Amino acid sequence: MTELNVRKFNVQDMTCGHCVGRITEAINALDPQAKVETSVPDRKVSIQSGMGVEKLVAAMLDAGYSPVLA
């Protein structure tokens, strides 16, 4: 069983619900079991997943966003 870790990111270019949808879709394409929580006003994303941080960052970069590990 893969260990689930919670990774938190600041995503300054996440500004609306559409952004949230794109980020969530990108993460769920990588890991369908991932739990993604977002705060648009704070521009924060929290991801519970068994995937490594590098893969999570790459998925968000590919979706057009610039995550920074919080």
Secondary structure, DSSP 4 states (H G I P E B T S, - for coil): -PPPEEEEEEETT--SHHHHHHHHHHHHHH-TT-EEEEETTTTEEEEEESS-HHHHHHHHHHTT--EEE-
